[in-house]
Amino acid sequence: MADARLVIGVDGGGSRCTAVLARRSAERGLDLLGRGHGGPANPRTAGHDAARLAIAAAVEGAFADAGIAPEPAEAICLGLAGVGRVEDRDAVVAWATQAALGGRVIVVPDGLLPFADGHAEPWGIVLISGTGSLALARPRGLPLAEESPCERCGGWGPLLGDEGSGYAIGLAALRAVMRSSDGRGPATILHEAMRRRFTVATAADLVARLHASGVGRREVADVAREVVAAADVEDAVATAILGGAAADLAAHVITLARRLDLAAGVYPLRLAGGLLTGSVTLRRMVLAAIVEAGHEPGMVIVVADPAASAAQFAALATV
């Protein structure tokens, strides 16, 4: 039987997933008990089997961290990238129900999780930049629920979109290094950074290294960290790449603000995703581009723990 007070929140993206185990408390709302981690959990890019293994490992790790034997929670909310289609959500719900992860299983796109952070009403815009990128917007006055209506911008995957994402930034950096090596582009400290990261002697060696087994979207996205570090010391190439990414991300926000007629200076903007929450420089660039376009938000919230927001989402479902 499901524990009447335990809830689980899972945030799963293209690079990794995190699970939080929490207990509902009348005094404090939620007491966080444990946290676990797994690999990529985007069913569309990692595949359903790999995503399930990653989620199961993260949930098991959360129980282990809490010192509690695994048992069905009262509710579990799985906020995952790659579940925009009904058939993908239904497949995850069916698996999680069969696996007895919770008495109530909720599956939502990961972009919906920051709206449950509890810092402001669940409306406005969420902007995510991690391995991929996505922006969602909700009108004011609607309760947050599993089928919450949202306007969407971006998040179309590495081939058709994901502008301003870690993958897009990493790929731009690698291409800049190759142009620099050819003499077609300016010198950049990213050249040496890529040699160190991928343990190669020359830029030409990156070709074989990046096409080797085991190097994929996640590894390219992780290159964005080198770009942020190089921009922080004013490398011109890295700064230009990051500036372009910031403009792309700002365009997501501006598009949704215009679509929903959100007044400047009023709506809350939530920033999420490992790249965006981890880089002050990128956040500053994004906000500057939004302000320059005349769409300054009324409140900016950095949501650094979407798995905890997922647990809060699960708790809301038990009320």
Secondary structure, DSSP 8 states (H G I E B T S, - for coil): ---SSEEEEEEE-SS-EEEEEEEEETTTEEEEEEEEEES---HHHH-HHHHHHHHHHHHHHHHHHHT-----EEEEEEEETT--SHHHHHHHHHHHHHTT-EEEEEEEEGGGGGGGSSSS-S-EEEEEESSSEEEEEE-TT----TT---EEE---HHHH--TTSHHHHHHHHHHHHHHHHHTSS---THHHHHHHHHT-SSTTHHHHHHTSTT--HHHHHHTHHHHHHHHHTT-HHHHHHHHHHHHHHHHHHHHHHHHTT--TTTSEEEEESHHHHH-HHHHHHHHHHHHHTT---SEEEE---HHHHHHHHHHHTT-
